[in-house]
Amino acid sequence: MTIHVNVGEAKTRLSELLTAAARGEEVVVDKAGVPFATLVPRPEALALEREARAAKRKAAFGCPAEKYKDYPPEAFEIPPSMTDEEYVERVKRKFG
């Protein structure tokens, strides 16, 4: 998607436009209605952005593991009183 903004709006929304460019969107700054400049992220900035996103995802992925680390492994097994079919039906009822 291409974002076209005039110079005055670009001054006001520079931070937002830089973020959009870092996401890979094309940002074109127009002067008097004519394309004047294009905001393009540097490769180093893209790499840093990717690393930050990966670290954030990795941290979020580990949250449940930390939350349930004190539970014994048996807590996550199918109850012995249930058959596999009953367990599958129970999961379907709870989670759709």
C-alpha positions as CSV (number, residue, x, y, z in Angstrom):
1,M,0.0,0.0,0.0
2,T,1.3,3.5,-0.9
3,I,0.8,6.4,1.5
4,H,0.8,9.8,-0.1
5,V,1.2,12.9,2.2
6,N,2.0,16.5,1.6
7,V,5.0,18.1,3.3
8,G,3.0,19.8,6.1
9,E,1.3,16.5,7.0
10,A,4.6,14.6,6.8
11,K,6.1,17.1,9.4
12,T,3.1,16.5,11.7
13,R,3.0,12.7,11.3
14,L,6.7,11.9,10.8
15,S,7.0,9.3,13.5
16,E,3.9,7.4,12.2
17,L,5.2,7.6,8.6
18,L,8.6,6.2,9.7
19,T,6.9,3.3,11.4
20,A,4.8,2.6,8.3
21,A,8.0,2.7,6.2
22,A,9.7,0.3,8.6
23,R,6.7,-2.1,8.2
24,G,7.4,-2.1,4.4
25,E,4.8,0.3,3.3
26,E,5.8,2.8,0.6
27,V,5.5,6.4,1.9
28,V,5.7,9.2,-0.7
29,V,5.9,12.9,0.3
30,D,4.3,15.2,-2.1
31,K,5.2,18.9,-2.6
32,A,2.5,20.9,-4.4
33,G,0.8,17.7,-5.4
34,V,3.9,16.3,-7.1
35,P,5.8,13.3,-5.6
36,F,8.9,14.8,-4.1
37,A,10.5,12.2,-1.8
38,T,10.1,8.6,-0.7
39,L,10.7,7.3,2.8
40,V,12.6,4.1,2.7
41,P,14.1,2.3,5.8
42,R,17.7,1.4,5.9
43,P,18.6,-2.3,5.8
44,E,20.1,-2.0,9.3
45,A,16.9,-0.5,10.6
46,L,14.9,-3.3,9.1
47,A,17.1,-5.9,10.7
48,L,16.8,-4.2,14.1
49,E,13.0,-4.1,13.7
50,R,12.9,-7.8,12.8
51,E,15.0,-8.7,15.8
52,A,12.9,-6.6,18.2
53,R,9.7,-8.3,16.8
54,A,11.2,-11.7,17.2
55,A,12.3,-11.0,20.8
56,K,8.8,-9.8,21.6
57,R,7.2,-12.9,20.2
58,K,9.7,-15.2,21.9
59,A,9.0,-13.5,25.3
60,A,5.2,-13.8,24.7
61,F,5.6,-17.4,23.8
62,G,7.3,-18.2,27.0
63,C,4.6,-16.6,29.2
64,P,2.4,-19.7,29.5
65,A,5.4,-21.9,30.3
66,E,6.4,-19.6,33.2
67,K,2.8,-19.4,34.4
68,Y,2.4,-23.2,34.6
69,K,6.0,-24.2,35.6
70,D,5.0,-25.2,39.1
71,Y,2.3,-27.7,37.9
72,P,3.2,-31.4,37.8
73,P,3.3,-33.0,34.4
74,E,0.3,-35.2,35.3
75,A,-1.9,-32.1,35.4
76,F,-1.7,-31.9,31.6
77,E,-2.6,-35.5,30.9
78,I,-6.0,-36.9,30.0
79,P,-7.8,-37.8,33.2
80,P,-7.8,-41.6,33.6
81,S,-11.5,-41.7,34.1
82,M,-12.1,-40.3,30.6
83,T,-11.9,-42.1,27.3
84,D,-10.2,-40.4,24.3
85,E,-13.6,-39.7,22.7
86,E,-14.9,-38.1,25.9
87,Y,-11.8,-35.9,26.2
88,V,-12.1,-34.8,22.5
89,E,-15.8,-34.0,23.1
90,R,-15.0,-32.0,26.2
91,V,-12.3,-30.0,24.4
92,K,-14.8,-29.3,21.5
93,R,-17.4,-28.0,24.0
94,K,-14.9,-25.7,25.7
95,F,-13.0,-24.4,22.7
96,G,-15.4,-24.8,19.8
